[in-house]
Amino acid sequence: MTNHSSHNHASPCHCCMSWWCPSHSSSDASSGVNRRDFMTGVGAGAGMIALSSLSASAADSKDPVRNGPVCKPLKIQPVLVYGLPQRREGVSWRSWGAIQTSQHVTEEINRINGELESMKAKAGFPMEILPIAQVQNPEQGAQVAKGGHDVLLMYAAGSWGNTLEALTDPDKWTIVFLRHRSGPVYLWYEIISNRYLRKTVDEFGQPGVDTRDVVVDEYDDVLMRLRALSGLKNTMNKKIICIGGASGWGAGGQKAPDLTRDRFNMELIDVPYDELGKRILKAKENSTLVKWCNQEAEKYLKQDGITLDTSKDFVTKCFLLTEVFHQLMAEAQTDAITVNQCMGTIMQVSETTACLPLSLINDDGYLAFCESDFVVIPSGILLHYISGKPAFLQDPTYPHNQIVTLAHCTAPRKMDGEHLEPAKILTHFESDWGAAPKVEMKLGQKITVIDPDFNFNRWLGFEAEIIDNPFLDICRSQIDIQFQCDTDQLNDETRGFHWMLCYDNYLKETEYAVRKAGMEWKTLA
């Protein structure tokens, strides 16, 4: 398994940041009209709600409106499974394993409690660990299985019969922990595959659990799985504001909004542009809010690392648009938003571009995506919650010689979740209008790249390294990355269109979560 000591997972969970950041930092620009012409499936479909039915009182507020980023804790139920054998003369009276007495059980409970406390302290994402349950038989196991946990963390020290099966609810997640060298050896270190996973035959037959759910000794491997499941829990049932409706890129993406609802049970909340226009006009009439936005724009432009190469008026209007977006999210009680037709319609409505607002929102720990492309947006939400960092939706170019250029105009500046990258604020490239950031991402930085397919069958991922911040005549935030996998294989395996990335390597977590979501995964290495 991956040794996560080499990964930068120690930074604070981005989704748990304070809802109010006094110093906005972000940069962003949108993509070209030609590409956007391929967007299809716009509009309110099944399961979408018009926000016009919600209160518009936030537009009258004198203070900025924030609900704060949402990150639900993962609820974990640890359970020690064991048996207490009785000595009998002349027969085999005990099974393998070192948990044989009540004293052994007490010592093991104390050992597990200490290990769980240490694991929680280094997790970097919210979790609730319930008191350790003790199970010796199927009846006790069935009672524990009915609990309100998300994850059953099963310490399979002993016990026969169908105790493990009784504990396992296929509708919940299960991780099995076994001891080899980390403490007293467990019985199920010997028989977890042949008896539990394969039911004494060759074929695997345990619903809800497979070989990837079994961990021996290594708590970093447990934590990797829990981080993945925390990401998946927060991705499932997510509500997201869709300015101009939900969509999907190209002919292959027409079903993406429906597939997103089916696969991740997301609620896609439609906000028509007429409604957005009314809210922007109302915000402009709020003199207190306008004054505050002007002040925040001034602060932003004075930040270290920021240079301005567009009209200051575009920037101030971006801050007002940002507040309108926050109002919409607050009313819908969510922290996620996407903008359709962001290279056309929104420019006329807002008198600026959505690029910088989306960048600012991401930097404050929320989720914001351009293009409303639900082929790729679920991967960005998942990657955000797994990593605790912003995810960057971008256009890939053609990979060659183990190099590919990735670009878009909505890059966050706080790519590591904590520190602001330098940025030049330019016009959006295709329109040469508005405000979009060219973020200078950290050279030498390792990143996770995800390429989702159109049909939600298989996602592709690989690790790469940022080697340049070029300034080509393309979307403003652009990086050249170098990957180690075979170039021909990457070109052969590529699906969909847009890719998603974040700083650091989270391929193991993403693979685990994607498989739990019922899709296939391919890592190129």
N, C-alpha and C positions, 0 to 999 in steps of 0.2 A: 504494500500500500504506500501511498505518497507520504513522505516525511514532511509534515507541514511546518517543521521548524525552519525550513528554508523559505517559507512563504511569509509574506507580510500580512499576517492575520491579526496582528495585535492592536491595530488602530481602533478607536471607538466606533461602535456600530453607527453608521451614518443615519440609519432610519430611526435611531433613538435620540438624535440630537435635539436640543431645545428648539421649540417651534419658532422662536424669534431670534434671528441673527442680525444684529445691528449693522453689520457691514456686508451688504450684498456683494457677491463677486461671481461673475459669470460672463460668458460670451457666446454668440450664437448667430448662425445665418442659415437661410433656407436653401432648398435645392431648385434645379432648373425646371422651367415650364415644360420642356420637352419630356423630361422624365415624369413630371407630375401628370402629363396627359395620359399616362398609362394607369393611373389610379382609378379603381373601379369599385362598385358596390357601395357608393356613398348613400347615406340616409339612415333613418331610424328603422331598424328591423326588429325581429322578435326579441323581447327582453330589453329593449331600449326605452329610456324614459326621457321625455322632454323636460328640460329644467325650467321652462317657462312656468310650470306649475309650482315651482319653489319660490320662496320669499326672495324678493329683490332688495330687502332692507339693507343688506350689506353695502350697497352702493351709496346709501345715505350716511354710513358710519363715518365719524370724524377720525377714527383710528384705523390703521391697517388691520385687515381681517385675516386671522390665522387659526386654523384648527390644529396645526402641527402635524408633522410626519407620523404615519401609522406604522407600528411594528408590533404585532401580536406575539406574546411569549409562547414558546413551545412547552407544552405540559408533558412531563416525562414521569412515568411510573416505573421505578426500579423494583424488581422482584427477585428474591433469592429462592431458587427451586432446589430442594434437597430432600433426602430421606434419612431416617435414623434407624439403622439396622440393629437387630438383636443377635448376639452370639448364639450359635447352636453347634453342638458337638457333631463331628463327622460329616458335615455338609458345608457347601459354600453358602455363607450367610451374609456376605457383603459384596457390593459392587466396587468397581474402580472408583477412585476419588478420595480426597483427604477430608471431606466434610462428613464426619461419621457420628459426632456427638453434639449434645446441646452446647457444650463449651466451644466446640468448633464453630457452631452457628453464630454464637455471640461474637466471637472474634472476627468472623467473616463480615458480619453486619457492620461492626466498627470499622473494618478495613474499607468496605465499600463506601460508607459515609464519608470517610476521609478522602477517598479517591474522587468521589462526586463533587465534593466541595472544591477540590483543586481544579477539576475540570471546568466547573462553572466559573471559577475566578478568571480563567484564561479564555473563555468562550468568545466574548466580543459580540454576542447577540443575546436577546432576552430569553431566559428559560425558567420554568418553574419545576423544581424537582420535588415530587411527592415523597412522603415517608416510605421507606423500603417495606414492601409486602413480603410475607413469608408463606411459601406454598409447598405442601408436601404431597398433595393428591389432586386428582382432576376436579373434585368438588370445590376445593379452595381456589383452584386455578380459574374455574368458570366464574366465580364471584369477582375475582380481580379483573377479569377480562371485561366486565360490565362497567368499569370505572370510566371517568370522564377524561382520560388522558389522550394525548395525541400519539405518544410513542411508548411502547412497552419495552423497557430495557431489561432483558431476561438474563439473569446470572444462573446459568444451567449447571449447577454443581452436582445434582443428583436427582433421584426419583424416577420411577418406572411408570408403566401403564401409559395412559394418554394425557399425562399432566401437562406436557408442553403444548400439545394440541388444544387442550382445554383453555390454556392461557392465551392462545393466538386468535385474535379477531382479525379476519382478513380485511375488514373495513378500516382498521387502524394500522399504524406502522409498528413493526417489531424489529428490534436489534437483539441478537443473541451474543452474550459475552462469555467467553471461555477462558479458563486459566490453564496455562502450560507452565510458565516460569514466574509469573507475576505474583504468585501466592500459592495456596493449597490447590493442587491439581484437581480438575473437575472430571466427573464421570463422562459428561457429554463432549469433552475434548476427544474422546474415542469414537463416539457413536452418533454425533450430530448429523452427519451426512447419511449414513446407511439406515438409521432408524427414523429420524425426524424428517429430514428433507426428502428421502427416497423411499421411506416406508418399507424397507427391506427388499426393494426391487431396484432395477437399474434406472427407472424413470423418476424424475423429480415430481413430487406430488403434494407438497405442503402449500395450500393456498395462502398467498400473501407474504411468503418468506422464500428467499432463494439464497444461493451461496454468497451473494454480495452483502447479505444482512448478518453474516457471522463474523465476529471479530475475536481474535485470540490475543490476549495480553495488552494490546496497545490502545491506550485511551485517546491518543491522537486520531486513531482510526474511528473510534466511537464519535469523537467530536466532529470529524469530517462529515459523518453521516447525519449527525444532529444538525449541523450547520446547513446541510442540503435540505433536510426536512423542514427546518425553520423557514428557509427560502421558499419551499414549495407551499407550506401552510399559508404564508403571507401573499403568495401569488394566487392561490385558489380563492375564488369568491371576491376577487378584487373589483372595486368600482373605479371606473375611469371616465372622466369627462372627455367627450369627443366633439370638439368644435368643428362644425360642418359635417358631422356624422362619422361613423366608423367605415373603414375602407381596407383595401389590400392591393398591393402593387401588381400590375400586369394581369394577363388572362389567368395565370395560375393562382392569383390572390383573391379572386372574386368571392370565394367561400371563406376567406380568412376570418371575418367577424363571427360567422356562425360556428366555425371550428374553434375559435377562441372561447365562445360561450360553452360549447359542448365539452371541450377538453379541460378547460380551467374554470368553468362556471363563472366567468367574469360578467359583470354588469356594465354594459357599454351605454353611457348616458349621453344622448344626443343633445347638443346645443346648436340650434340653427344659427346661421350668420345674422339673420334679422334680429334674433334675440341678443346676440353679442353686440351688434351695433347699438341697440337701445341702451345696453348697459354701459358701453363706452361713452355715449352721450351723457348719460346720467353721472358717470364718474367725472367727466369734464366740468359738469356744473357744480361739483363738490369742491369749493375753493380750498378748503382745508386739506383735502386729499391731494389736490393738484400741487399745492405748496409743498407738502411733505414729499411727493414724488420728485419735484424739482430739486429739493435739498438732497435726497438720496442719490439722484443722478450726479449732482456735483461731487458728493463724497466718493462715489464710484470712480469718476474720472480722475480724481486726485490720488487714487490708490497707487502704491508702488507696483510697477510692472504693467500699467495701463497706458497705452497711447491711443489718441483719437485721430482717425482719418476719415471721418464722415461728419455730417451735420450734428451739432449738439442737440438740436431740436428733435432729431430722430431718437436720440438716446433718452431724453426726458419722456417722450411719448411711449417708449418701451417700458419705462418704469410704471407709467399709468396702466398700460396694458397688463403688466405683471400683476398689479393689484386687482384688476378685473378678473384675471385668471384665479387668483387666490380667493376672491369672493365666490366664484362658481364652485371651487373645490370645497370651501367651507360650508356652503349651503347643501352640497351633496354629501357632506361628511366623508370626504375622501381626500387623498393627497396625491392624486394622479390625474394627468391631463395630456391630451394629444390634440394637434391642430391639423385638420385636413385643408387642402387647397392653400397651403401656407406660402406658396410662391405666387399666388394670384389674389384670390378673394379677400384674404385678411388684410392685405396691404391697403386696399381702398377703404376698408371699414375702420382700421386702426390708425391710418396715416403713418404707419411705420411697418417694420417686419416683426414676426414672432420669434426671430432667432435669438436675440438677446434675452427676452423674457424667459424662454425655455431654459436657457443656460443659467440664468439667475435662480430659477425655481429648483433646478437640479442641485445647484451648489448649496441651497438651504435644506437639503435632505429630502425633498419631495421627488416625484417622478414626473418628468415632462419629456414628450417625444414629438418630433415633427412628423408630418406626412400621414399620420393616422394609419400606418401600415401594420395591420394586425397579423401579418405573416411573421413579423420580427418583434413587435412590441412585447408579447408574452416573454420572450427570451430576455429582454431588457429588464422587465419587472423581476423575473427570477434571479438574474445576475445581480441586480441591485440588492435584493434581500439576502442573497448568499454572501456577497462580498462586503456589504455595509458601505459601498462606495457608489458614486454615480456610474451609470452605464451610458455609453456613447453610441447612438445609432448613426451608421455611416454607409456611404456607397463604396463598394470595393471596385477597383480597376482590375486589369488582367494580370494575374500573378505570372512572374517571369524571373528566372534565375534566383529563386527563393526570396523574392522581394515583391511587395504589392503596395500600392498607394491607397490609403483610405481617407475619405474626405466627406465633410458635411459642415453646415454652418451653425449647428446648435451645440457644439461641444461644451461641456462643463469646464470650468477652470479648476475646481477642487477635485481633480481626478483621483487623488489618493484619499479622499474623504476628509482631509484636514487642511492642506496647504493650497494656496492659490497659485496656479501657473501664470506666467506673464501672458498678456494678450494685447493684440492690436485690434481696435474696434473700427471695422471697415463697413462699406456697404455690402449688402447681400450680392453675391457675384452675378447671378443671372439677370437681376433687375438693375444692378448698380444703384441701389436705393436702400434706404433704411439703415439698420445697425446690426452688424453680425460680428462675432469675435473670431479672430484668428488666434487660437490658443497654441502657445508654444509648449508642447508636451515634453516631458522629461526624457532626454536621450539616454539610451541604455535601459529604460524601464521595460520590464517583462509585462506582458499583457495576456489576457484570455480573450480569444476571438470565437464567436459563435455564428454559425451560418445555418439558420433554420430553413427547412424545405417548405414548399407551398402547401403540402397536404397534411402537415402535422404528423408525419410518419417517422421521420428521422432528422435529428439535428447533428450537425458536424461541428467539431471544435478543435482548436490547436493553440499552442503557446507561440508567442512571437516576441520580438524585441523592437522597440522604437529606435530607428537609426537616423531619422532626419525629419525636420519640419520644413518641407519645401514651400515655395510660394508660386505655385503653378496657377494658370488661369482656370481654376475650378473652384469648388466650394471652399470657403475661407479656412476653416480648421482642417488641416491636412497633415498626414504623417506618412512617411515611408516606413514599413515594418519589414523585418527579416524573419523568416520562419525556417525551421529545420526539417520539416517534412518534405517529401518529394514534390517538386513543382507540378509535374505532369499528373501525379495522383490528386493533388489539390484541385487542379482544373477539371479532372475527370469526376471528382466527387462533389463539386460545387452544386448547390441547389438554390432555389429562391433567388432573391436579389440582395436586399439590404443585409448587412452584417451588424453584429452588436459586439462591443468590447468593454472591458474594464481593466484597470491596473491590477497586476499580480496574477498568479496562477490559481484558478479555481476549477480546473477541468474535472478533477475527481468528484468534487461536490456537485457540479452541474450534471455530470453523467449519472450520478446516483439519483438526483432529483428527476431528471428527464425520464429515466427508466421507471421510477415510481409513478410518473404521470402517464405511463402507458405508451411511451414512444421509444423508438430505437435511438442509439447514440453511436457516433463514430468519432474516435479520437485519432487525429493524424499526428504522428510523431516520427 
